[in-house]
Amino acid sequence: YNNEPGEVLYETMFVWNEFLTRGISNHLKNTLWTVTLVYGFFKQASFSVSGRSFKLLLIARRSCHYEPAKRLIAFDYGV
């Protein structure tokens, strides 16, 4: 691949350490020297339907700009 100075090879919306690496990336003008951290999930499953084999692939990424959904947990301390 070709990484020209100043070229961004990823969507910064999903990069969790973009703020921490911004200074060195701007100074070096090259993203090859930084590690991009993307928070997400990857799952591949194989299955068969009517004798035909399939593979299902799920890729999910979490944005660093939006707060995740909250889970409400109710604790009942009464006995």
mmCIF file of the N, C-alpha and C atoms, coordinates in Angstrom:
data_MODEL
# 
_entry.id   MODEL 
# 
loop_
_atom_site.group_PDB 
_atom_site.id 
_atom_site.type_symbol 
_atom_site.label_atom_id 
_atom_site.label_alt_id 
_atom_site.label_comp_id 
_atom_site.label_asym_id 
_atom_site.label_entity_id 
_atom_site.label_seq_id 
_atom_site.pdbx_PDB_ins_code 
_atom_site.Cartn_x 
_atom_site.Cartn_y 
_atom_site.Cartn_z 
_atom_site.occupancy 
_atom_site.B_iso_or_equiv 
_atom_site.pdbx_formal_charge 
_atom_site.auth_seq_id 
_atom_site.auth_comp_id 
_atom_site.auth_asym_id 
_atom_site.auth_atom_id 
_atom_site.pdbx_PDB_model_num 
ATOM 1   N N  . TYR A 1 1  ? 0.818   -1.158  0.000  1.00 0.00 ? 1  TYR A N  1 
ATOM 2   C CA . TYR A 1 1  ? 0.000   0.000   0.000  1.00 0.00 ? 1  TYR A CA 1 
ATOM 3   C C  . TYR A 1 1  ? 0.870   1.231   0.000  1.00 0.00 ? 1  TYR A C  1 
ATOM 4   N N  . ASN A 1 2  ? 0.289   2.329   -0.391 1.00 0.00 ? 2  ASN A N  1 
ATOM 5   C CA . ASN A 1 2  ? 1.039   3.571   -0.543 1.00 0.00 ? 2  ASN A CA 1 
ATOM 6   C C  . ASN A 1 2  ? 0.573   4.563   0.519  1.00 0.00 ? 2  ASN A C  1 
ATOM 7   N N  . ASN A 1 3  ? 1.463   4.932   1.425  1.00 0.00 ? 3  ASN A N  1 
ATOM 8   C CA . ASN A 1 3  ? 1.111   5.877   2.484  1.00 0.00 ? 3  ASN A CA 1 
ATOM 9   C C  . ASN A 1 3  ? 1.844   7.186   2.252  1.00 0.00 ? 3  ASN A C  1 
ATOM 10  N N  . GLU A 1 4  ? 1.183   8.093   1.570  1.00 0.00 ? 4  GLU A N  1 
ATOM 11  C CA . GLU A 1 4  ? 1.762   9.402   1.294  1.00 0.00 ? 4  GLU A CA 1 
ATOM 12  C C  . GLU A 1 4  ? 1.726   10.256  2.557  1.00 0.00 ? 4  GLU A C  1 
ATOM 13  N N  . PRO A 1 5  ? 2.646   11.201  2.708  1.00 0.00 ? 5  PRO A N  1 
ATOM 14  C CA . PRO A 1 5  ? 2.620   12.088  3.867  1.00 0.00 ? 5  PRO A CA 1 
ATOM 15  C C  . PRO A 1 5  ? 1.277   12.806  3.982  1.00 0.00 ? 5  PRO A C  1 
ATOM 16  N N  . GLY A 1 6  ? 0.709   12.778  5.190  1.00 0.00 ? 6  GLY A N  1 
ATOM 17  C CA . GLY A 1 6  ? -0.570  13.433  5.436  1.00 0.00 ? 6  GLY A CA 1 
ATOM 18  C C  . GLY A 1 6  ? -1.786  12.599  5.082  1.00 0.00 ? 6  GLY A C  1 
ATOM 19  N N  . GLU A 1 7  ? -1.598  11.449  4.446  1.00 0.00 ? 7  GLU A N  1 
ATOM 20  C CA . GLU A 1 7  ? -2.711  10.586  4.048  1.00 0.00 ? 7  GLU A CA 1 
ATOM 21  C C  . GLU A 1 7  ? -3.225  9.806   5.255  1.00 0.00 ? 7  GLU A C  1 
ATOM 22  N N  . VAL A 1 8  ? -4.538  9.766   5.440  1.00 0.00 ? 8  VAL A N  1 
ATOM 23  C CA . VAL A 1 8  ? -5.151  9.008   6.524  1.00 0.00 ? 8  VAL A CA 1 
ATOM 24  C C  . VAL A 1 8  ? -5.768  7.759   5.923  1.00 0.00 ? 8  VAL A C  1 
ATOM 25  N N  . LEU A 1 9  ? -5.381  6.598   6.455  1.00 0.00 ? 9  LEU A N  1 
ATOM 26  C CA . LEU A 1 9  ? -5.819  5.323   5.886  1.00 0.00 ? 9  LEU A CA 1 
ATOM 27  C C  . LEU A 1 9  ? -7.020  4.718   6.609  1.00 0.00 ? 9  LEU A C  1 
ATOM 28  N N  . TYR A 1 10 ? -7.633  5.473   7.504  1.00 0.00 ? 10 TYR A N  1 
ATOM 29  C CA . TYR A 1 10 ? -8.718  4.937   8.298  1.00 0.00 ? 10 TYR A CA 1 
ATOM 30  C C  . TYR A 1 10 ? -9.693  6.056   8.638  1.00 0.00 ? 10 TYR A C  1 
ATOM 31  N N  . GLU A 1 11 ? -10.875 5.666   9.082  1.00 0.00 ? 11 GLU A N  1 
ATOM 32  C CA . GLU A 1 11 ? -11.895 6.625   9.502  1.00 0.00 ? 11 GLU A CA 1 
ATOM 33  C C  . GLU A 1 11 ? -11.639 6.983   10.963 1.00 0.00 ? 11 GLU A C  1 
ATOM 34  N N  . THR A 1 12 ? -11.283 8.228   11.236 1.00 0.00 ? 12 THR A N  1 
ATOM 35  C CA . THR A 1 12 ? -10.903 8.630   12.594 1.00 0.00 ? 12 THR A CA 1 
ATOM 36  C C  . THR A 1 12 ? -12.056 8.529   13.587 1.00 0.00 ? 12 THR A C  1 
ATOM 37  N N  . MET A 1 13 ? -13.270 8.430   13.117 1.00 0.00 ? 13 MET A N  1 
ATOM 38  C CA . MET A 1 13 ? -14.425 8.303   14.003 1.00 0.00 ? 13 MET A CA 1 
ATOM 39  C C  . MET A 1 13 ? -14.329 7.050   14.871 1.00 0.00 ? 13 MET A C  1 
ATOM 40  N N  . PHE A 1 14 ? -13.647 6.025   14.398 1.00 0.00 ? 14 PHE A N  1 
ATOM 41  C CA . PHE A 1 14 ? -13.556 4.766   15.121 1.00 0.00 ? 14 PHE A CA 1 
ATOM 42  C C  . PHE A 1 14 ? -12.195 4.547   15.777 1.00 0.00 ? 14 PHE A C  1 
ATOM 43  N N  . VAL A 1 15 ? -11.309 5.517   15.712 1.00 0.00 ? 15 VAL A N  1 
ATOM 44  C CA . VAL A 1 15 ? -9.964  5.378   16.280 1.00 0.00 ? 15 VAL A CA 1 
ATOM 45  C C  . VAL A 1 15 ? -9.973  5.909   17.709 1.00 0.00 ? 15 VAL A C  1 
ATOM 46  N N  . TRP A 1 16 ? -9.742  5.012   18.671 1.00 0.00 ? 16 TRP A N  1 
ATOM 47  C CA . TRP A 1 16 ? -9.832  5.382   20.080 1.00 0.00 ? 16 TRP A CA 1 
ATOM 48  C C  . TRP A 1 16 ? -8.603  6.138   20.564 1.00 0.00 ? 16 TRP A C  1 
ATOM 49  N N  . ASN A 1 17 ? -7.467  5.983   19.942 1.00 0.00 ? 17 ASN A N  1 
ATOM 50  C CA . ASN A 1 17 ? -6.266  6.683   20.395 1.00 0.00 ? 17 ASN A CA 1 
ATOM 51  C C  . ASN A 1 17 ? -5.872  7.809   19.442 1.00 0.00 ? 17 ASN A C  1 
ATOM 52  N N  . GLU A 1 18 ? -6.810  8.315   18.669 1.00 0.00 ? 18 GLU A N  1 
ATOM 53  C CA . GLU A 1 18 ? -6.498  9.370   17.700 1.00 0.00 ? 18 GLU A CA 1 
ATOM 54  C C  . GLU A 1 18 ? -5.973  10.624  18.394 1.00 0.00 ? 18 GLU A C  1 
ATOM 55  N N  . PHE A 1 19 ? -6.562  11.003  19.524 1.00 0.00 ? 19 PHE A N  1 
ATOM 56  C CA . PHE A 1 19 ? -6.113  12.191  20.250 1.00 0.00 ? 19 PHE A CA 1 
ATOM 57  C C  . PHE A 1 19 ? -4.677  12.011  20.749 1.00 0.00 ? 19 PHE A C  1 
ATOM 58  N N  . LEU A 1 20 ? -4.353  10.808  21.222 1.00 0.00 ? 20 LEU A N  1 
ATOM 59  C CA . LEU A 1 20 ? -3.015  10.552  21.760 1.00 0.00 ? 20 LEU A CA 1 
ATOM 60  C C  . LEU A 1 20 ? -1.946  10.501  20.677 1.00 0.00 ? 20 LEU A C  1 
ATOM 61  N N  . THR A 1 21 ? -2.303  10.064  19.482 1.00 0.00 ? 21 THR A N  1 
ATOM 62  C CA . THR A 1 21 ? -1.308  9.928   18.408 1.00 0.00 ? 21 THR A CA 1 
ATOM 63  C C  . THR A 1 21 ? -1.308  11.104  17.439 1.00 0.00 ? 21 THR A C  1 
ATOM 64  N N  . ARG A 1 22 ? -2.231  12.038  17.607 1.00 0.00 ? 22 ARG A N  1 
ATOM 65  C CA . ARG A 1 22 ? -2.348  13.166  16.681 1.00 0.00 ? 22 ARG A CA 1 
ATOM 66  C C  . ARG A 1 22 ? -1.064  13.990  16.609 1.00 0.00 ? 22 ARG A C  1 
ATOM 67  N N  . GLY A 1 23 ? -0.463  14.280  17.756 1.00 0.00 ? 23 GLY A N  1 
ATOM 68  C CA . GLY A 1 23 ? 0.740   15.109  17.783 1.00 0.00 ? 23 GLY A CA 1 
ATOM 69  C C  . GLY A 1 23 ? 1.890   14.503  17.006 1.00 0.00 ? 23 GLY A C  1 
ATOM 70  N N  . ILE A 1 24 ? 2.191   13.238  17.255 1.00 0.00 ? 24 ILE A N  1 
ATOM 71  C CA . ILE A 1 24 ? 3.311   12.602  16.555 1.00 0.00 ? 24 ILE A CA 1 
ATOM 72  C C  . ILE A 1 24 ? 2.978   12.389  15.084 1.00 0.00 ? 24 ILE A C  1 
ATOM 73  N N  . SER A 1 25 ? 1.723   12.088  14.775 1.00 0.00 ? 25 SER A N  1 
ATOM 74  C CA . SER A 1 25 ? 1.336   11.909  13.370 1.00 0.00 ? 25 SER A CA 1 
ATOM 75  C C  . SER A 1 25 ? 1.486   13.208  12.593 1.00 0.00 ? 25 SER A C  1 
ATOM 76  N N  . ASN A 1 26 ? 1.092   14.329  13.195 1.00 0.00 ? 26 ASN A N  1 
ATOM 77  C CA . ASN A 1 26 ? 1.243   15.627  12.531 1.00 0.00 ? 26 ASN A CA 1 
ATOM 78  C C  . ASN A 1 26 ? 2.709   16.014  12.389 1.00 0.00 ? 26 ASN A C  1 
ATOM 79  N N  . HIS A 1 27 ? 3.506   15.676  13.390 1.00 0.00 ? 27 HIS A N  1 
ATOM 80  C CA . HIS A 1 27 ? 4.928   16.012  13.351 1.00 0.00 ? 27 HIS A CA 1 
ATOM 81  C C  . HIS A 1 27 ? 5.660   15.193  12.286 1.00 0.00 ? 27 HIS A C  1 
ATOM 82  N N  . LEU A 1 28 ? 5.363   13.889  12.238 1.00 0.00 ? 28 LEU A N  1 
ATOM 83  C CA . LEU A 1 28 ? 6.036   13.002  11.286 1.00 0.00 ? 28 LEU A CA 1 
ATOM 84  C C  . LEU A 1 28 ? 5.439   13.092  9.889  1.00 0.00 ? 28 LEU A C  1 
ATOM 85  N N  . LYS A 1 29 ? 4.184   13.544  9.788  1.00 0.00 ? 29 LYS A N  1 
ATOM 86  C CA . LYS A 1 29 ? 3.470   13.605  8.502  1.00 0.00 ? 29 LYS A CA 1 
ATOM 87  C C  . LYS A 1 29 ? 3.351   12.229  7.855  1.00 0.00 ? 29 LYS A C  1 
ATOM 88  N N  . ASN A 1 30 ? 3.317   11.184  8.680  1.00 0.00 ? 30 ASN A N  1 
ATOM 89  C CA . ASN A 1 30 ? 3.231   9.827   8.163  1.00 0.00 ? 30 ASN A CA 1 
ATOM 90  C C  . ASN A 1 30 ? 2.575   8.955   9.228  1.00 0.00 ? 30 ASN A C  1 
ATOM 91  N N  . THR A 1 31 ? 1.521   8.229   8.875  1.00 0.00 ? 31 THR A N  1 
ATOM 92  C CA . THR A 1 31 ? 0.814   7.403   9.851  1.00 0.00 ? 31 THR A CA 1 
ATOM 93  C C  . THR A 1 31 ? 1.391   5.998   9.981  1.00 0.00 ? 31 THR A C  1 
ATOM 94  N N  . LEU A 1 32 ? 2.428   5.669   9.251  1.00 0.00 ? 32 LEU A N  1 
ATOM 95  C CA . LEU A 1 32 ? 3.028   4.341   9.368  1.00 0.00 ? 32 LEU A CA 1 
ATOM 96  C C  . LEU A 1 32 ? 3.679   4.116   10.730 1.00 0.00 ? 32 LEU A C  1 
ATOM 97  N N  . TRP A 1 33 ? 4.000   5.175   11.443 1.00 0.00 ? 33 TRP A N  1 
ATOM 98  C CA . TRP A 1 33 ? 4.729   5.062   12.703 1.00 0.00 ? 33 TRP A CA 1 
ATOM 99  C C  . TRP A 1 33 ? 3.814   5.071   13.918 1.00 0.00 ? 33 TRP A C  1 
ATOM 100 N N  . THR A 1 34 ? 2.521   5.071   13.722 1.00 0.00 ? 34 THR A N  1 
ATOM 101 C CA . THR A 1 34 ? 1.582   5.025   14.841 1.00 0.00 ? 34 THR A CA 1 
ATOM 102 C C  . THR A 1 34 ? 0.695   3.793   14.717 1.00 0.00 ? 34 THR A C  1 
ATOM 103 N N  . VAL A 1 35 ? 0.209   3.333   15.858 1.00 0.00 ? 35 VAL A N  1 
ATOM 104 C CA . VAL A 1 35 ? -0.683  2.178   15.898 1.00 0.00 ? 35 VAL A CA 1 
ATOM 105 C C  . VAL A 1 35 ? -2.110  2.684   16.083 1.00 0.00 ? 35 VAL A C  1 
ATOM 106 N N  . THR A 1 36 ? -2.989  2.269   15.208 1.00 0.00 ? 36 THR A N  1 
ATOM 107 C CA . THR A 1 36 ? -4.387  2.679   15.252 1.00 0.00 ? 36 THR A CA 1 
ATOM 108 C C  . THR A 1 36 ? -5.187  1.647   16.040 1.00 0.00 ? 36 THR A C  1 
ATOM 109 N N  . LEU A 1 37 ? -5.882  2.100   17.092 1.00 0.00 ? 37 LEU A N  1 
ATOM 110 C CA . LEU A 1 37 ? -6.700  1.209   17.906 1.00 0.00 ? 37 LEU A CA 1 
ATOM 111 C C  . LEU A 1 37 ? -8.171  1.413   17.567 1.00 0.00 ? 37 LEU A C  1 
ATOM 112 N N  . VAL A 1 38 ? -8.813  0.348   17.133 1.00 0.00 ? 38 VAL A N  1 
ATOM 113 C CA . VAL A 1 38 ? -10.237 0.385   16.811 1.00 0.00 ? 38 VAL A CA 1 
ATOM 114 C C  . VAL A 1 38 ? -10.937 -0.591  17.748 1.00 0.00 ? 38 VAL A C  1 
ATOM 115 N N  . TYR A 1 39 ? -11.951 -0.090  18.467 1.00 0.00 ? 39 TYR A N  1 
ATOM 116 C CA . TYR A 1 39 ? -12.692 -0.913  19.405 1.00 0.00 ? 39 TYR A CA 1 
ATOM 117 C C  . TYR A 1 39 ? -13.882 -1.511  18.666 1.00 0.00 ? 39 TYR A C  1 
ATOM 118 N N  . GLY A 1 40 ? -13.950 -2.835  18.653 1.00 0.00 ? 40 GLY A N  1 
ATOM 119 C CA . GLY A 1 40 ? -15.044 -3.457  17.932 1.00 0.00 ? 40 GLY A CA 1 
ATOM 120 C C  . GLY A 1 40 ? -15.147 -4.941  18.200 1.00 0.00 ? 40 GLY A C  1 
ATOM 121 N N  . PHE A 1 41 ? -15.824 -5.625  17.305 1.00 0.00 ? 41 PHE A N  1 
ATOM 122 C CA . PHE A 1 41 ? -16.118 -7.039  17.461 1.00 0.00 ? 41 PHE A CA 1 
ATOM 123 C C  . PHE A 1 41 ? -16.046 -7.706  16.094 1.00 0.00 ? 41 PHE A C  1 
ATOM 124 N N  . PHE A 1 42 ? -15.528 -8.931  16.073 1.00 0.00 ? 42 PHE A N  1 
ATOM 125 C CA . PHE A 1 42 ? -15.423 -9.709  14.845 1.00 0.00 ? 42 PHE A CA 1 
ATOM 126 C C  . PHE A 1 42 ? -15.862 -11.130 15.160 1.00 0.00 ? 42 PHE A C  1 
ATOM 127 N N  . LYS A 1 43 ? -16.752 -11.668 14.372 1.00 0.00 ? 43 LYS A N  1 
ATOM 128 C CA . LYS A 1 43 ? -17.215 -13.042 14.571 1.00 0.00 ? 43 LYS A CA 1 
ATOM 129 C C  . LYS A 1 43 ? -17.508 -13.677 13.224 1.00 0.00 ? 43 LYS A C  1 
ATOM 130 N N  . GLN A 1 44 ? -17.018 -14.899 13.031 1.00 0.00 ? 44 GLN A N  1 
ATOM 131 C CA . GLN A 1 44 ? -17.296 -15.651 11.817 1.00 0.00 ? 44 GLN A CA 1 
ATOM 132 C C  . GLN A 1 44 ? -17.886 -16.991 12.228 1.00 0.00 ? 44 GLN A C  1 
ATOM 133 N N  . ALA A 1 45 ? -18.968 -17.370 11.582 1.00 0.00 ? 45 ALA A N  1 
ATOM 134 C CA . ALA A 1 45 ? -19.630 -18.635 11.878 1.00 0.00 ? 45 ALA A CA 1 
ATOM 135 C C  . ALA A 1 45 ? -19.916 -19.372 10.575 1.00 0.00 ? 45 ALA A C  1 
ATOM 136 N N  . SER A 1 46 ? -19.720 -20.676 10.615 1.00 0.00 ? 46 SER A N  1 
ATOM 137 C CA . SER A 1 46 ? -20.035 -21.532 9.466  1.00 0.00 ? 46 SER A CA 1 
ATOM 138 C C  . SER A 1 46 ? -21.297 -22.324 9.787  1.00 0.00 ? 46 SER A C  1 
ATOM 139 N N  . PHE A 1 47 ? -22.151 -22.483 8.793  1.00 0.00 ? 47 PHE A N  1 
ATOM 140 C CA . PHE A 1 47 ? -23.361 -23.267 8.988  1.00 0.00 ? 47 PHE A CA 1 
ATOM 141 C C  . PHE A 1 47 ? -23.785 -23.863 7.658  1.00 0.00 ? 47 PHE A C  1 
ATOM 142 N N  . SER A 1 48 ? -24.702 -24.814 7.743  1.00 0.00 ? 48 SER A N  1 
ATOM 143 C CA . SER A 1 48 ? -25.171 -25.513 6.557  1.00 0.00 ? 48 SER A CA 1 
ATOM 144 C C  . SER A 1 48 ? -26.696 -25.475 6.519  1.00 0.00 ? 48 SER A C  1 
ATOM 145 N N  . VAL A 1 49 ? -27.233 -25.175 5.339  1.00 0.00 ? 49 VAL A N  1 
ATOM 146 C CA . VAL A 1 49 ? -28.676 -25.159 5.130  1.00 0.00 ? 49 VAL A CA 1 
ATOM 147 C C  . VAL A 1 49 ? -28.961 -25.943 3.857  1.00 0.00 ? 49 VAL A C  1 
ATOM 148 N N  . SER A 1 50 ? -29.773 -26.959 3.965  1.00 0.00 ? 50 SER A N  1 
ATOM 149 C CA . SER A 1 50 ? -30.151 -27.803 2.821  1.00 0.00 ? 50 SER A CA 1 
ATOM 150 C C  . SER A 1 50 ? -28.932 -28.317 2.065  1.00 0.00 ? 50 SER A C  1 
ATOM 151 N N  . GLY A 1 51 ? -27.911 -28.713 2.801  1.00 0.00 ? 51 GLY A N  1 
ATOM 152 C CA . GLY A 1 51 ? -26.722 -29.281 2.182  1.00 0.00 ? 51 GLY A CA 1 
ATOM 153 C C  . GLY A 1 51 ? -25.738 -28.265 1.619  1.00 0.00 ? 51 GLY A C  1 
ATOM 154 N N  . ARG A 1 52 ? -26.038 -26.989 1.729  1.00 0.00 ? 52 ARG A N  1 
ATOM 155 C CA . ARG A 1 52 ? -25.125 -25.946 1.240  1.00 0.00 ? 52 ARG A CA 1 
ATOM 156 C C  . ARG A 1 52 ? -24.432 -25.282 2.421  1.00 0.00 ? 52 ARG A C  1 
ATOM 157 N N  . SER A 1 53 ? -23.139 -25.098 2.311  1.00 0.00 ? 53 SER A N  1 
ATOM 158 C CA . SER A 1 53 ? -22.356 -24.481 3.375  1.00 0.00 ? 53 SER A CA 1 
ATOM 159 C C  . SER A 1 53 ? -22.287 -22.970 3.186  1.00 0.00 ? 53 SER A C  1 
ATOM 160 N N  . PHE A 1 54 ? -22.398 -22.264 4.293  1.00 0.00 ? 54 PHE A N  1 
ATOM 161 C CA . PHE A 1 54 ? -22.323 -20.803 4.294  1.00 0.00 ? 54 PHE A CA 1 
ATOM 162 C C  . PHE A 1 54 ? -21.394 -20.342 5.401  1.00 0.00 ? 54 PHE A C  1 
ATOM 163 N N  . LYS A 1 55 ? -20.840 -19.169 5.210  1.00 0.00 ? 55 LYS A N  1 
ATOM 164 C CA . LYS A 1 55 ? -20.074 -18.510 6.258  1.00 0.00 ? 55 LYS A CA 1 
ATOM 165 C C  . LYS A 1 55 ? -20.687 -17.138 6.481  1.00 0.00 ? 55 LYS A C  1 
ATOM 166 N N  . LEU A 1 56 ? -20.942 -16.832 7.729  1.00 0.00 ? 56 LEU A N  1 
ATOM 167 C CA . LEU A 1 56 ? -21.508 -15.544 8.114  1.00 0.00 ? 56 LEU A CA 1 
ATOM 168 C C  . LEU A 1 56 ? -20.431 -14.758 8.852  1.00 0.00 ? 56 LEU A C  1 
ATOM 169 N N  . LEU A 1 57 ? -20.234 -13.527 8.448  1.00 0.00 ? 57 LEU A N  1 
ATOM 170 C CA . LEU A 1 57 ? -19.200 -12.680 9.029  1.00 0.00 ? 57 LEU A CA 1 
ATOM 171 C C  . LEU A 1 57 ? -19.845 -11.421 9.594  1.00 0.00 ? 57 LEU A C  1 
ATOM 172 N N  . LEU A 1 58 ? -19.557 -11.129 10.859 1.00 0.00 ? 58 LEU A N  1 
ATOM 173 C CA . LEU A 1 58 ? -20.080 -9.933  11.513 1.00 0.00 ? 58 LEU A CA 1 
ATOM 174 C C  . LEU A 1 58 ? -18.907 -9.072  11.972 1.00 0.00 ? 58 LEU A C  1 
ATOM 175 N N  . ILE A 1 59 ? -18.905 -7.831  11.528 1.00 0.00 ? 59 ILE A N  1 
ATOM 176 C CA . ILE A 1 59 ? -17.887 -6.869  11.946 1.00 0.00 ? 59 ILE A CA 1 
ATOM 177 C C  . ILE A 1 59 ? -18.619 -5.658  12.514 1.00 0.00 ? 59 ILE A C  1 
ATOM 178 N N  . ALA A 1 60 ? -18.305 -5.300  13.741 1.00 0.00 ? 60 ALA A N  1 
ATOM 179 C CA . ALA A 1 60 ? -18.928 -4.143  14.383 1.00 0.00 ? 60 ALA A CA 1 
ATOM 180 C C  . ALA A 1 60 ? -17.834 -3.240  14.938 1.00 0.00 ? 60 ALA A C  1 
ATOM 181 N N  . ARG A 1 61 ? -17.999 -1.942  14.741 1.00 0.00 ? 61 ARG A N  1 
ATOM 182 C CA . ARG A 1 61 ? -17.046 -0.975  15.288 1.00 0.00 ? 61 ARG A CA 1 
ATOM 183 C C  . ARG A 1 61 ? -17.801 -0.014  16.189 1.00 0.00 ? 61 ARG A C  1 
ATOM 184 N N  . ARG A 1 62 ? -17.111 0.458   17.201 1.00 0.00 ? 62 ARG A N  1 
ATOM 185 C CA . ARG A 1 62 ? -17.727 1.392   18.139 1.00 0.00 ? 62 ARG A CA 1 
ATOM 186 C C  . ARG A 1 62 ? -17.097 2.764   17.971 1.00 0.00 ? 62 ARG A C  1 
ATOM 187 N N  . SER A 1 63 ? -17.930 3.759   17.808 1.00 0.00 ? 63 SER A N  1 
ATOM 188 C CA . SER A 1 63 ? -17.446 5.121   17.604 1.00 0.00 ? 63 SER A CA 1 
ATOM 189 C C  . SER A 1 63 ? -16.887 5.695   18.897 1.00 0.00 ? 63 SER A C  1 
ATOM 190 N N  . CYS A 1 64 ? -15.820 6.462   18.787 1.00 0.00 ? 64 CYS A N  1 
ATOM 191 C CA . CYS A 1 64 ? -15.249 7.121   19.963 1.00 0.00 ? 64 CYS A CA 1 
ATOM 192 C C  . CYS A 1 64 ? -15.915 8.469   20.214 1.00 0.00 ? 64 CYS A C  1 
ATOM 193 N N  . HIS A 1 65 ? -16.810 8.909   19.336 1.00 0.00 ? 65 HIS A N  1 
ATOM 194 C CA . HIS A 1 65 ? -17.471 10.204  19.482 1.00 0.00 ? 65 HIS A CA 1 
ATOM 195 C C  . HIS A 1 65 ? -18.825 10.116  20.179 1.00 0.00 ? 65 HIS A C  1 
ATOM 196 N N  . TYR A 1 66 ? -19.395 8.940   20.268 1.00 0.00 ? 66 TYR A N  1 
ATOM 197 C CA . TYR A 1 66 ? -20.723 8.790   20.843 1.00 0.00 ? 66 TYR A CA 1 
ATOM 198 C C  . TYR A 1 66 ? -20.655 7.897   22.065 1.00 0.00 ? 66 TYR A C  1 
ATOM 199 N N  . GLU A 1 67 ? -21.357 8.299   23.101 1.00 0.00 ? 67 GLU A N  1 
ATOM 200 C CA . GLU A 1 67 ? -21.379 7.525   24.329 1.00 0.00 ? 67 GLU A CA 1 
ATOM 201 C C  . GLU A 1 67 ? -22.212 6.261   24.106 1.00 0.00 ? 67 GLU A C  1 
ATOM 202 N N  . PRO A 1 68 ? -21.769 5.135   24.654 1.00 0.00 ? 68 PRO A N  1 
ATOM 203 C CA . PRO A 1 68 ? -22.520 3.887   24.453 1.00 0.00 ? 68 PRO A CA 1 
ATOM 204 C C  . PRO A 1 68 ? -23.852 3.911   25.193 1.00 0.00 ? 68 PRO A C  1 
ATOM 205 N N  . ALA A 1 69 ? -24.737 3.042   24.775 1.00 0.00 ? 69 ALA A N  1 
ATOM 206 C CA . ALA A 1 69 ? -26.039 2.916   25.430 1.00 0.00 ? 69 ALA A CA 1 
ATOM 207 C C  . ALA A 1 69 ? -25.836 2.449   26.866 1.00 0.00 ? 69 ALA A C  1 
ATOM 208 N N  . LYS A 1 70 ? -26.641 2.958   27.743 1.00 0.00 ? 70 LYS A N  1 
ATOM 209 C CA . LYS A 1 70 ? -26.543 2.594   29.158 1.00 0.00 ? 70 LYS A CA 1 
ATOM 210 C C  . LYS A 1 70 ? -27.441 1.402   29.444 1.00 0.00 ? 70 LYS A C  1 
ATOM 211 N N  . ARG A 1 71 ? -26.972 0.575   30.343 1.00 0.00 ? 71 ARG A N  1 
ATOM 212 C CA . ARG A 1 71 ? -27.784 -0.542  30.806 1.00 0.00 ? 71 ARG A CA 1 
ATOM 213 C C  . ARG A 1 71 ? -28.270 -0.199  32.201 1.00 0.00 ? 71 ARG A C  1 
ATOM 214 N N  . LEU A 1 72 ? -29.537 -0.292  32.390 1.00 0.00 ? 72 LEU A N  1 
ATOM 215 C CA . LEU A 1 72 ? -30.090 -0.022  33.710 1.00 0.00 ? 72 LEU A CA 1 
ATOM 216 C C  . LEU A 1 72 ? -30.127 -1.319  34.505 1.00 0.00 ? 72 LEU A C  1 
ATOM 217 N N  . ILE A 1 73 ? -29.480 -1.294  35.646 1.00 0.00 ? 73 ILE A N  1 
ATOM 218 C CA . ILE A 1 73 ? -29.444 -2.469  36.508 1.00 0.00 ? 73 ILE A CA 1 
ATOM 219 C C  . ILE A 1 73 ? -30.108 -2.083  37.823 1.00 0.00 ? 73 ILE A C  1 
ATOM 220 N N  . ALA A 1 74 ? -31.135 -2.793  38.173 1.00 0.00 ? 74 ALA A N  1 
ATOM 221 C CA . ALA A 1 74 ? -31.840 -2.525  39.426 1.00 0.00 ? 74 ALA A CA 1 
ATOM 222 C C  . ALA A 1 74 ? -31.373 -3.529  40.469 1.00 0.00 ? 74 ALA A C  1 
ATOM 223 N N  . PHE A 1 75 ? -30.945 -3.004  41.590 1.00 0.00 ? 75 PHE A N  1 
ATOM 224 C CA . PHE A 1 75 ? -30.525 -3.861  42.690 1.00 0.00 ? 75 PHE A CA 1 
ATOM 225 C C  . PHE A 1 75 ? -31.628 -3.863  43.745 1.00 0.00 ? 75 PHE A C  1 
ATOM 226 N N  . ASP A 1 76 ? -32.074 -5.030  44.091 1.00 0.00 ? 76 ASP A N  1 
ATOM 227 C CA . ASP A 1 76 ? -33.102 -5.160  45.118 1.00 0.00 ? 76 ASP A CA 1 
ATOM 228 C C  . ASP A 1 76 ? -32.430 -5.686  46.375 1.00 0.00 ? 76 ASP A C  1 
ATOM 229 N N  . TYR A 1 77 ? -32.236 -4.787  47.340 1.00 0.00 ? 77 TYR A N  1 
ATOM 230 C CA . TYR A 1 77 ? -31.560 -5.186  48.565 1.00 0.00 ? 77 TYR A CA 1 
ATOM 231 C C  . TYR A 1 77 ? -32.528 -5.712  49.615 1.00 0.00 ? 77 TYR A C  1 
ATOM 232 N N  . GLY A 1 78 ? -33.799 -5.606  49.345 1.00 0.00 ? 78 GLY A N  1 
ATOM 233 C CA . GLY A 1 78 ? -34.781 -6.131  50.300 1.00 0.00 ? 78 GLY A CA 1 
ATOM 234 C C  . GLY A 1 78 ? -34.815 -7.647  50.250 1.00 0.00 ? 78 GLY A C  1 
ATOM 235 N N  . VAL A 1 79 ? -34.979 -8.251  51.405 1.00 0.00 ? 79 VAL A N  1 
ATOM 236 C CA . VAL A 1 79 ? -35.011 -9.710  51.458 1.00 0.00 ? 79 VAL A CA 1 
ATOM 237 C C  . VAL A 1 79 ? -36.396 -10.168 51.818 1.00 0.00 ? 79 VAL A C  1 
# 
